[in-house]
Amino acid sequence: LTNTATQPTCGGSNGSVLLILNGGISPITYSKDGTNFVSTNSFSNLGGGTYTFTAKDGNGCTATTSVSLQSITGPTLTAGTVIQPSCNSSNGSVTVTGTGGSGMLTYSIDGGVYGSANIFTNLAAGSHTFTVKDANGCIGTLNVVLVNQGSSISVTNSVVCDNLGNGTVSLTASGGMSPYQYSNGTGFVTSNVFSNVLAGTYTYTVKDANGCTATTTASVSCNVVCNNV
């Protein structure tokens, strides 16, 4: 009795053994455990391990063969550098590393196309599933939850005019994380009040402690007030 074996892959039970008997008188039956005999000479759904198969002919004569199946495990996946997204933006990133398996490893995120790159960028907050696949088609998965590191902020403005026709723009920020910084386009300062603003339209920016920003547009249209003597 001889055999042809197909090794299991991915750490599963997908190996098989085909038994080949020379000689004997029909009917020929076969067994994987030496007790229960069947007419088929093919055994499937086998995991890693050592098996002793038996063939029995019509006279009750038997022959055996031993098979050692080595289960080839699939790759595993671990997370390396994780950068959380901020300011409700898709600016997070995850680096994953695959180990084990056979041959070249490729990577995918959230069921997407596989590629050689293991660094995934432009990620929003939420749960993401990463997958590594080896040359045998064996896969390993990893779930990473990204959490937004800065809530969105908003900013409003109010304009007050003086008698000389100059405006004062006051900014009010909300949301995000204090302390806030403010800018009229020439650098950030801690003061939220901009004085001596001439007529025109201006864009102001507020930035919170997480680096999240918001903008507002202020229109200044102040007139000189003349007092009659």
Accessible surface in RSA format (square Angstrom, percent):
REM  Atomic radii and reference values for relative SASA: ProtOr
REM  Chains: A
REM  Algorithm: Lee & Richards
REM  Probe-radius: 1.40
REM  Slices: 20
REM RES _ NUM      All-atoms   Total-Side   Main-Chain    Non-polar    All polar
REM                ABS   REL    ABS   REL    ABS   REL    ABS   REL    ABS   REL
RES LEU A   1    39.24  21.9   0.00   0.0  39.24  98.6   0.00   0.0  39.24 105.6
RES THR A   2    72.18  51.3  69.69  70.6   2.50   5.9  65.32  87.7   6.86  10.4
RES ASN A   3    47.53  32.8  22.78  22.0  24.75  59.6   0.00   0.0  47.53  45.9
RES THR A   4    80.43  57.2  73.71  74.7   6.72  16.0  58.19  78.2  22.24  33.6
RES ALA A   5    39.43  36.3  10.74  16.6  28.68  65.2  10.74  15.1  28.68  76.0
RES THR A   6    79.10  56.3  75.21  76.2   3.90   9.3  50.97  68.5  28.13  42.5
RES GLN A   7    70.36  39.3  61.22  44.7   9.13  21.7  35.57  75.7  34.79  26.4
RES PRO A   8     0.00   0.0   0.00   0.0   0.00   0.0   0.00   0.0   0.00   0.0
RES THR A   9    34.77  24.7  34.31  34.8   0.46   1.1  25.07  33.7   9.70  14.7
RES CYS A  10    57.31  43.4  34.41  38.4  22.90  53.8  21.16  53.6  36.15  39.0
RES GLY A  11    46.71  57.6   0.00   N/A  46.71  57.6  12.29  33.7  34.42  77.1
RES GLY A  12    29.56  36.5   0.00   N/A  29.56  36.5  27.61  75.8   1.95   4.4
RES SER A  13    69.76  59.0  54.06  72.1  15.70  36.2  23.25  49.5  46.52  65.2
RES ASN A  14    83.64  57.7  62.56  60.5  21.08  50.8  35.60  85.7  48.03  46.4
RES GLY A  15     0.40   0.5   0.00   N/A   0.40   0.5   0.00   0.0   0.40   0.9
RES SER A  16    33.74  28.5  33.74  45.0   0.00   0.0  16.04  34.1  17.70  24.8
RES VAL A  17     1.36   0.9   0.00   0.0   1.36   3.3   1.36   1.2   0.00   0.0
RES LEU A  18    77.77  43.3  76.75  54.9   1.02   2.6  76.75  53.9   1.02   2.7
RES LEU A  19     0.21   0.1   0.00   0.0   0.21   0.5   0.00   0.0   0.21   0.6
RES ILE A  20    79.38  45.2  76.24  56.8   3.14   7.6  79.36  57.1   0.02   0.1
RES LEU A  21    41.77  23.3  16.02  11.5  25.76  64.7  16.02  11.2  25.76  69.3
RES ASN A  22   121.77  84.0  96.87  93.6  24.90  60.0  36.51  87.9  85.26  82.4
RES GLY A  23    59.75  73.7   0.00   N/A  59.75  73.7  37.64 103.3  22.10  49.5
RES GLY A  24    54.65  67.4   0.00   N/A  54.65  67.4  14.07  38.6  40.59  90.9
RES ILE A  25    99.86  56.8  97.37  72.5   2.48   6.0  99.86  71.9   0.00   0.0
RES SER A  26    87.07  73.6  69.92  93.3  17.15  39.5  33.99  72.4  53.08  74.4
RES PRO A  27   100.57  73.3  94.90  86.5   5.67  20.6  98.32  81.2   2.25  14.0
RES ILE A  28    39.30  22.4  27.00  20.1  12.31  29.7  27.00  19.4  12.31  33.4
RES THR A  29    36.06  25.6  36.06  36.6   0.00   0.0  32.95  44.3   3.11   4.7
RES TYR A  30    21.74  10.2  21.74  12.4   0.00   0.0   4.96   3.7  16.78  20.7
RES SER A  31     0.17   0.1   0.00   0.0   0.17   0.4   0.17   0.4   0.00   0.0
RES LYS A  32    90.30  44.1  79.47  48.8  10.83  25.8  36.68  33.0  53.62  57.1
RES ASP A  33    86.35  60.5  53.62  53.4  32.72  77.4  41.94  98.7  44.40  44.3
RES GLY A  34    42.37  52.3   0.00   N/A  42.37  52.3  17.29  47.4  25.08  56.2
RES THR A  35   104.83  74.6  83.46  84.6  21.37  50.9  59.04  79.3  45.79  69.2
RES ASN A  36    99.56  68.7  90.85  87.8   8.71  21.0  30.49  73.4  69.07  66.8
RES PHE A  37    55.43  27.7  25.17  15.6  30.26  78.7  25.17  15.3  30.26  86.6
RES VAL A  38    68.20  44.9  61.58  55.7   6.63  16.0  68.20  59.3   0.00   0.0
RES SER A  39    96.51  81.6  76.28 101.8  20.23  46.6  41.26  87.9  55.25  77.4
RES THR A  40    67.29  47.9  58.52  59.3   8.78  20.9  52.26  70.2  15.04  22.7
RES ASN A  41    50.48  34.8  49.79  48.1   0.69   1.7   3.94   9.5  46.54  45.0
RES SER A  42    56.70  47.9  45.45  60.7  11.25  25.9  20.82  44.3  35.88  50.3
RES PHE A  43    27.22  13.6  24.24  15.0   2.98   7.8  27.22  16.5   0.00   0.0
RES SER A  44    69.33  58.6  54.17  72.3  15.16  34.9  27.01  57.5  42.32  59.3
RES ASN A  45   118.56  81.8 101.30  97.9  17.26  41.6  22.77  54.8  95.79  92.6
RES LEU A  46     3.31   1.8   2.76   2.0   0.55   1.4   3.31   2.3   0.00   0.0
RES GLY A  47    14.88  18.3   0.00   N/A  14.88  18.3  10.79  29.6   4.09   9.2
RES GLY A  48    42.88  52.9   0.00   N/A  42.88  52.9  10.58  29.0  32.30  72.3
RES GLY A  49    33.92  41.8   0.00   N/A  33.92  41.8  31.30  85.9   2.62   5.9
RES THR A  50    98.12  69.8  65.86  66.8  32.25  76.9  42.25  56.7  55.87  84.5
RES TYR A  51    45.07  21.0  41.41  23.6   3.66   9.5  31.20  23.4  13.86  17.1
RES THR A  52    74.50  53.0  65.87  66.8   8.64  20.6  42.71  57.4  31.79  48.1
RES PHE A  53     0.00   0.0   0.00   0.0   0.00   0.0   0.00   0.0   0.00   0.0
RES THR A  54    14.61  10.4  14.61  14.8   0.00   0.0   7.70  10.3   6.91  10.4
RES ALA A  55     1.30   1.2   0.05   0.1   1.25   2.8   0.05   0.1   1.25   3.3
RES LYS A  56    70.14  34.2  69.57  42.7   0.57   1.4  26.93  24.2  43.20  46.0
RES ASP A  57    14.84  10.4   7.95   7.9   6.89  16.3   2.19   5.2  12.65  12.6
RES GLY A  58    43.55  53.7   0.00   N/A  43.55  53.7  10.55  28.9  33.00  73.9
RES ASN A  59   101.88  70.3  66.74  64.5  35.13  84.6  19.67  47.3  82.20  79.5
RES GLY A  60    44.57  55.0   0.00   N/A  44.57  55.0  23.46  64.4  21.11  47.3
RES CYS A  61    79.59  60.2  69.15  77.1  10.44  24.5  29.86  75.7  49.72  53.6
RES THR A  62    83.86  59.6  50.98  51.7  32.88  78.4  21.47  28.8  62.39  94.3
RES ALA A  63    33.85  31.1  25.84  39.9   8.00  18.2  33.66  47.4   0.19   0.5
RES THR A  64    83.63  59.5  61.22  62.1  22.41  53.4  28.26  38.0  55.36  83.7
RES THR A  65    18.46  13.1  10.63  10.8   7.83  18.7   8.49  11.4   9.97  15.1
RES SER A  66    75.02  63.4  48.60  64.9  26.42  60.9  36.74  78.2  38.27  53.6
RES VAL A  67     8.38   5.5   4.80   4.3   3.58   8.6   8.38   7.3   0.00   0.0
RES SER A  68    61.61  52.1  45.21  60.3  16.41  37.8  23.54  50.1  38.07  53.3
RES LEU A  69     3.45   1.9   0.00   0.0   3.45   8.7   0.00   0.0   3.45   9.3
RES GLN A  70   123.12  68.8 122.25  89.3   0.87   2.1  51.79 110.2  71.32  54.1
RES SER A  71    41.16  34.8  18.81  25.1  22.36  51.5  17.67  37.6  23.49  32.9
RES ILE A  72    68.24  38.8  63.98  47.7   4.25  10.2  68.24  49.1   0.00   0.0
RES THR A  73    91.20  64.9  86.91  88.1   4.29  10.2  59.40  79.8  31.80  48.1
RES GLY A  74    16.88  20.8   0.00   N/A  16.88  20.8   5.39  14.8  11.50  25.7
RES PRO A  75     5.11   3.7   0.00   0.0   5.11  18.6   0.00   0.0   5.11  31.8
RES THR A  76    82.06  58.4  79.82  80.9   2.24   5.3  70.31  94.4  11.75  17.8
RES LEU A  77    14.15   7.9   0.00   0.0  14.15  35.6   0.01   0.0  14.14  38.0
RES THR A  78    79.77  56.7  78.52  79.6   1.26   3.0  65.36  87.8  14.41  21.8
RES ALA A  79    46.48  42.7  17.10  26.4  29.38  66.8  17.38  24.5  29.10  77.1
RES GLY A  80    48.17  59.4   0.00   N/A  48.17  59.4  30.27  83.1  17.90  40.1
RES THR A  81    85.49  60.8  76.04  77.1   9.44  22.5  46.29  62.2  39.20  59.3
RES VAL A  82    54.00  35.5  26.91  24.4  27.09  65.3  26.91  23.4  27.09  73.5
RES ILE A  83    95.39  54.3  92.33  68.8   3.05   7.4  95.39  68.7   0.00   0.0
RES GLN A  84    63.07  35.3  50.31  36.8  12.76  30.4  21.26  45.3  41.81  31.7
RES PRO A  85     0.46   0.3   0.46   0.4   0.00   0.0   0.46   0.4   0.00   0.0
RES SER A  86    26.60  22.5  26.55  35.4   0.05   0.1  11.88  25.3  14.73  20.6
RES CYS A  87    30.88  23.4  19.79  22.1  11.10  26.1  13.10  33.2  17.79  19.2
RES ASN A  88    96.50  66.5  59.94  57.9  36.56  88.0  29.91  72.0  66.59  64.4
RES SER A  89    50.04  42.3  41.15  54.9   8.89  20.5  22.80  48.5  27.24  38.2
RES SER A  90    63.83  53.9  47.67  63.6  16.15  37.2  22.82  48.6  41.01  57.4
RES ASN A  91    75.61  52.1  56.17  54.3  19.43  46.8  32.13  77.3  43.47  42.0
RES GLY A  92     0.43   0.5   0.00   N/A   0.43   0.5   0.00   0.0   0.43   1.0
RES SER A  93    17.00  14.4  17.00  22.7   0.00   0.0   8.45  18.0   8.55  12.0
RES VAL A  94     0.25   0.2   0.06   0.1   0.19   0.5   0.24   0.2   0.01   0.0
RES THR A  95    32.82  23.3  32.82  33.3   0.00   0.0  22.34  30.0  10.48  15.8
RES VAL A  96     0.38   0.3   0.38   0.3   0.00   0.0   0.38   0.3   0.00   0.0
RES THR A  97    63.84  45.4  63.48  64.4   0.36   0.9  44.70  60.0  19.15  28.9
RES GLY A  98    11.36  14.0   0.00   N/A  11.36  14.0   0.00   0.0  11.36  25.5
RES THR A  99    74.85  53.2  70.02  71.0   4.83  11.5  61.41  82.5  13.44  20.3
RES GLY A 100    55.62  68.6   0.00   N/A  55.62  68.6  36.47 100.1  19.15  42.9
RES GLY A 101    28.89  35.6   0.00   N/A  28.89  35.6   0.27   0.8  28.62  64.1
RES SER A 102    33.24  28.1  28.28  37.7   4.96  11.4  23.46  50.0   9.78  13.7
RES GLY A 103    62.91  77.6   0.00   N/A  62.91  77.6  33.44  91.8  29.47  66.0
RES MET A 104   132.78  68.8 112.46  74.4  20.32  48.4  86.16  73.3  46.62  61.8
RES LEU A 105    33.81  18.8  23.34  16.7  10.47  26.3  23.34  16.4  10.47  28.2
RES THR A 106    29.95  21.3  29.95  30.4   0.00   0.0  26.06  35.0   3.90   5.9
RES TYR A 107    22.32  10.4  20.10  11.4   2.22   5.8   7.15   5.4  15.17  18.7
RES SER A 108     2.20   1.9   1.59   2.1   0.61   1.4   0.88   1.9   1.32   1.8
RES ILE A 109    36.92  21.0  33.15  24.7   3.76   9.1  33.25  23.9   3.67   9.9
RES ASP A 110    82.16  57.6  48.71  48.5  33.45  79.1  36.09  84.9  46.07  45.9
RES GLY A 111    78.22  96.5   0.00   N/A  78.22  96.5  39.97 109.7  38.24  85.7
RES GLY A 112    35.32  43.6   0.00   N/A  35.32  43.6  29.72  81.6   5.60  12.5
RES VAL A 113   146.22  96.2 119.74 108.4  26.49  63.8 126.02 109.5  20.20  54.8
RES TYR A 114    72.21  33.7  52.29  29.8  19.92  51.8  39.21  29.5  33.00  40.7
RES GLY A 115    31.45  38.8   0.00   N/A  31.45  38.8  30.81  84.6   0.63   1.4
RES SER A 116    79.72  67.4  58.94  78.7  20.78  47.9  23.42  49.9  56.30  78.9
RES ALA A 117    66.55  61.2  54.99  84.9  11.56  26.3  64.16  90.4   2.38   6.3
RES ASN A 118    45.32  31.3  44.92  43.4   0.40   1.0   3.18   7.7  42.14  40.7
RES ILE A 119   101.44  57.7  86.47  64.4  14.97  36.1  86.47  62.3  14.97  40.6
RES PHE A 120    30.16  15.1  27.40  17.0   2.76   7.2  30.16  18.3   0.00   0.0
RES THR A 121    78.15  55.6  63.76  64.6  14.40  34.3  41.63  55.9  36.53  55.2
RES ASN A 122   115.74  79.8  98.49  95.2  17.25  41.5  21.18  51.0  94.56  91.4
RES LEU A 123    15.52   8.6  14.51  10.4   1.01   2.5  15.52  10.9   0.00   0.0
RES ALA A 124    44.20  40.6  41.12  63.4   3.08   7.0  41.12  57.9   3.08   8.2
RES ALA A 125    51.39  47.3  27.07  41.8  24.32  55.3  27.27  38.4  24.12  63.9
RES GLY A 126    31.08  38.3   0.00   N/A  31.08  38.3  30.34  83.3   0.73   1.6
RES SER A 127    73.66  62.2  44.19  59.0  29.47  67.9  33.72  71.8  39.94  56.0
RES HIS A 128    22.50  12.3  22.38  15.6   0.11   0.3  22.11  22.8   0.39   0.5
RES THR A 129    57.69  41.0  57.31  58.1   0.37   0.9  32.98  44.3  24.70  37.3
RES PHE A 130     0.55   0.3   0.55   0.3   0.00   0.0   0.55   0.3   0.00   0.0
RES THR A 131    15.64  11.1  15.35  15.6   0.28   0.7   3.84   5.2  11.79  17.8
RES VAL A 132     0.00   0.0   0.00   0.0   0.00   0.0   0.00   0.0   0.00   0.0
RES LYS A 133    68.34  33.3  68.29  41.9   0.06   0.1  25.41  22.9  42.93  45.7
RES ASP A 134     6.81   4.8   0.01   0.0   6.80  16.1   0.37   0.9   6.44   6.4
RES ALA A 135    76.71  70.5  35.39  54.6  41.32  94.0  46.32  65.2  30.38  80.5
RES ASN A 136    71.93  49.6  39.90  38.6  32.03  77.1   9.57  23.0  62.36  60.3
RES GLY A 137    42.04  51.8   0.00   N/A  42.04  51.8  22.41  61.5  19.63  44.0
RES CYS A 138     1.81   1.4   0.17   0.2   1.64   3.8   1.79   4.5   0.02   0.0
RES ILE A 139    97.88  55.7  75.17  56.0  22.71  54.7  75.17  54.1  22.71  61.6
RES GLY A 140    11.38  14.0   0.00   N/A  11.38  14.0  11.38  31.2   0.00   0.0
RES THR A 141    83.44  59.3  57.95  58.7  25.49  60.7  24.84  33.4  58.60  88.6
RES LEU A 142    45.06  25.1  40.26  28.8   4.80  12.1  45.03  31.6   0.03   0.1
RES ASN A 143    83.37  57.5  59.04  57.1  24.33  58.6  31.09  74.8  52.28  50.5
RES VAL A 144    16.20  10.7  13.27  12.0   2.93   7.1  16.20  14.1   0.00   0.0
RES VAL A 145    86.69  57.0  70.80  64.1  15.89  38.3  70.80  61.5  15.89  43.1
RES LEU A 146     3.34   1.9   0.07   0.0   3.28   8.2   0.07   0.0   3.28   8.8
RES VAL A 147    86.40  56.9  84.38  76.4   2.02   4.9  86.40  75.1   0.00   0.0
RES ASN A 148    39.60  27.3  22.40  21.6  17.20  41.4  15.84  38.1  23.76  23.0
RES GLN A 149    87.98  49.2  74.91  54.7  13.07  31.1  26.25  55.9  61.73  46.8
RES GLY A 150     4.53   5.6   0.00   N/A   4.53   5.6   3.64  10.0   0.89   2.0
RES SER A 151    64.33  54.4  56.72  75.7   7.62  17.6  44.71  95.2  19.62  27.5
RES SER A 152    70.49  59.6  58.60  78.2  11.89  27.4  28.93  61.6  41.56  58.2
RES ILE A 153    17.60  10.0   0.22   0.2  17.39  41.9   2.16   1.6  15.45  41.9
RES SER A 154    57.73  48.8  55.51  74.1   2.22   5.1  41.32  88.0  16.41  23.0
RES VAL A 155    14.74   9.7   0.36   0.3  14.38  34.7   0.89   0.8  13.85  37.6
RES THR A 156    86.32  61.4  84.28  85.4   2.04   4.9  71.87  96.5  14.45  21.8
RES ASN A 157    47.17  32.5  19.60  18.9  27.57  66.4   2.89   7.0  44.27  42.8
RES SER A 158    61.52  52.0  55.74  74.4   5.79  13.3  46.30  98.6  15.22  21.3
RES VAL A 159    51.20  33.7  20.10  18.2  31.10  74.9  20.10  17.5  31.10  84.4
RES VAL A 160    99.83  65.7  95.49  86.5   4.33  10.4  98.74  85.8   1.09   3.0
RES CYS A 161    63.22  47.8  36.30  40.5  26.92  63.3  18.64  47.2  44.58  48.1
RES ASP A 162    64.17  45.0  53.74  53.5  10.43  24.7  42.29  99.5  21.88  21.8
RES ASN A 163    87.85  60.6  84.52  81.7   3.32   8.0  15.63  37.6  72.21  69.8
RES LEU A 164   133.94  74.6 119.21  85.3  14.73  37.0 119.61  84.0  14.34  38.6
RES GLY A 165    10.04  12.4   0.00   N/A  10.04  12.4   2.66   7.3   7.38  16.5
RES ASN A 166    31.79  21.9  30.39  29.4   1.41   3.4   1.12   2.7  30.67  29.6
RES GLY A 167     0.38   0.5   0.00   N/A   0.38   0.5   0.25   0.7   0.13   0.3
RES THR A 168    42.76  30.4  42.31  42.9   0.45   1.1  19.17  25.7  23.59  35.7
RES VAL A 169     0.00   0.0   0.00   0.0   0.00   0.0   0.00   0.0   0.00   0.0
RES SER A 170    32.64  27.6  31.88  42.6   0.75   1.7  16.51  35.2  16.12  22.6
RES LEU A 171     0.35   0.2   0.12   0.1   0.24   0.6   0.12   0.1   0.24   0.6
RES THR A 172    88.99  63.3  83.70  84.8   5.29  12.6  56.79  76.3  32.20  48.7
RES ALA A 173    18.38  16.9   0.00   0.0  18.38  41.8   0.00   0.0  18.38  48.7
RES SER A 174    59.85  50.6  55.49  74.1   4.35  10.0  42.25  90.0  17.59  24.6
RES GLY A 175    43.61  53.8   0.00   N/A  43.61  53.8  31.90  87.6  11.71  26.2
RES GLY A 176    25.73  31.7   0.00   N/A  25.73  31.7   1.03   2.8  24.70  55.3
RES MET A 177   106.84  55.3 103.22  68.3   3.63   8.6  82.17  69.9  24.68  32.7
RES SER A 178    72.30  61.1  58.07  77.5  14.22  32.8  21.19  45.1  51.10  71.6
RES PRO A 179   102.74  74.9  96.67  88.1   6.07  22.1 100.03  82.6   2.70  16.8
RES TYR A 180    46.98  21.9  36.77  20.9  10.21  26.6  25.23  19.0  21.75  26.8
RES GLN A 181    68.58  38.3  68.58  50.1   0.00   0.0   8.33  17.7  60.25  45.7
RES TYR A 182    18.97   8.9  18.97  10.8   0.00   0.0   3.51   2.6  15.46  19.1
RES SER A 183     5.93   5.0   5.66   7.6   0.26   0.6   0.92   2.0   5.01   7.0
RES ASN A 184    68.52  47.3  47.74  46.1  20.79  50.1   5.21  12.5  63.31  61.2
RES GLY A 185    69.07  85.2   0.00   N/A  69.07  85.2  34.80  95.5  34.27  76.8
RES THR A 186   121.39  86.3  84.29  85.4  37.10  88.4  78.64 105.6  42.75  64.6
RES GLY A 187    43.89  54.1   0.00   N/A  43.89  54.1  33.71  92.5  10.18  22.8
RES PHE A 188    74.10  37.1  46.40  28.7  27.69  72.1  46.40  28.1  27.69  79.3
RES VAL A 189    72.26  47.5  66.34  60.1   5.92  14.3  72.26  62.8   0.00   0.0
RES THR A 190   116.39  82.8  99.78 101.2  16.61  39.6  68.59  92.1  47.79  72.2
RES SER A 191    57.93  49.0  48.53  64.8   9.40  21.7  43.61  92.9  14.32  20.1
RES ASN A 192    52.15  36.0  51.70  50.0   0.45   1.1   3.54   8.5  48.61  47.0
RES VAL A 193    67.20  44.2  53.28  48.2  13.91  33.5  53.28  46.3  13.91  37.7
RES PHE A 194    26.67  13.3  23.60  14.6   3.06   8.0  26.67  16.2   0.00   0.0
RES SER A 195    69.11  58.4  46.63  62.2  22.48  51.8  25.86  55.1  43.25  60.6
RES ASN A 196   114.48  78.9  95.48  92.3  19.00  45.8  23.55  56.7  90.93  87.9
RES VAL A 197    15.02   9.9  11.20  10.1   3.82   9.2  15.02  13.1   0.00   0.0
RES LEU A 198   118.72  66.1 116.69  83.5   2.02   5.1 116.75  82.0   1.97   5.3
RES ALA A 199    67.60  62.2  43.88  67.7  23.71  53.9  44.24  62.3  23.35  61.9
RES GLY A 200    31.27  38.6   0.00   N/A  31.27  38.6  29.67  81.4   1.59   3.6
RES THR A 201    93.60  66.6  63.00  63.9  30.61  72.9  38.70  52.0  54.90  83.0
RES TYR A 202    72.83  34.0  68.14  38.8   4.69  12.2  59.87  45.0  12.96  16.0
RES THR A 203    79.79  56.7  66.12  67.0  13.66  32.6  41.23  55.4  38.56  58.3
RES TYR A 204     3.55   1.7   3.35   1.9   0.20   0.5   0.23   0.2   3.32   4.1
RES THR A 205    30.25  21.5  29.99  30.4   0.26   0.6  12.85  17.3  17.40  26.3
RES VAL A 206     0.00   0.0   0.00   0.0   0.00   0.0   0.00   0.0   0.00   0.0
RES LYS A 207    57.83  28.2  57.53  35.3   0.31   0.7  16.90  15.2  40.93  43.6
RES ASP A 208     5.16   3.6   0.00   0.0   5.16  12.2   0.19   0.5   4.97   5.0
RES ALA A 209    58.36  53.7  18.63  28.8  39.73  90.4  28.45  40.1  29.90  79.2
RES ASN A 210    55.26  38.1  29.56  28.6  25.70  61.9   9.18  22.1  46.08  44.5
RES GLY A 211    40.12  49.5   0.00   N/A  40.12  49.5  21.41  58.7  18.72  41.9
RES CYS A 212     3.09   2.3   1.81   2.0   1.28   3.0   3.09   7.8   0.00   0.0
RES THR A 213    77.27  55.0  52.08  52.8  25.20  60.0  19.35  26.0  57.92  87.6
RES ALA A 214    17.87  16.4   9.93  15.3   7.93  18.0  17.87  25.2   0.00   0.0
RES THR A 215    88.32  62.8  63.67  64.6  24.65  58.7  30.22  40.6  58.11  87.8
RES THR A 216    19.40  13.8  11.23  11.4   8.16  19.5   9.19  12.3  10.21  15.4
RES THR A 217    82.28  58.5  59.21  60.0  23.07  55.0  34.89  46.9  47.39  71.6
RES ALA A 218     1.04   1.0   0.00   0.0   1.04   2.4   1.04   1.5   0.00   0.0
RES SER A 219    78.31  66.2  60.18  80.3  18.13  41.8  37.82  80.5  40.49  56.7
RES VAL A 220     4.70   3.1   0.00   0.0   4.70  11.3   0.00   0.0   4.70  12.7
RES SER A 221    95.71  80.9  75.02 100.1  20.70  47.7  45.28  96.4  50.43  70.7
RES CYS A 222    15.41  11.7   0.00   0.0  15.41  36.2   1.34   3.4  14.07  15.2
RES ASN A 223   120.17  82.9 109.55 105.9  10.62  25.6  28.96  69.7  91.21  88.2
RES VAL A 224    97.95  64.5  77.12  69.8  20.83  50.2  77.12  67.0  20.83  56.5
RES VAL A 225    81.12  53.4  68.47  62.0  12.65  30.5  71.68  62.3   9.44  25.6
RES CYS A 226   109.13  82.6  80.65  90.0  28.48  66.9  34.88  88.4  74.26  80.1
RES ASN A 227   117.83  81.3  93.90  90.7  23.93  57.6  32.86  79.1  84.97  82.1
RES ASN A 228   155.04 106.9 119.19 115.2  35.85  86.3  35.04  84.3 120.00 116.0
RES VAL A 229   197.17 129.7 123.97 112.2  73.21 176.4 152.76 132.7  44.42 120.5
END  Absolute sums over single chains surface
CHAIN  1 A    12517.6       9068.0       3449.6       6828.2       5689.3
END  Absolute sums over all chains
TOTAL         12517.6       9068.0       3449.6       6828.2       5689.3
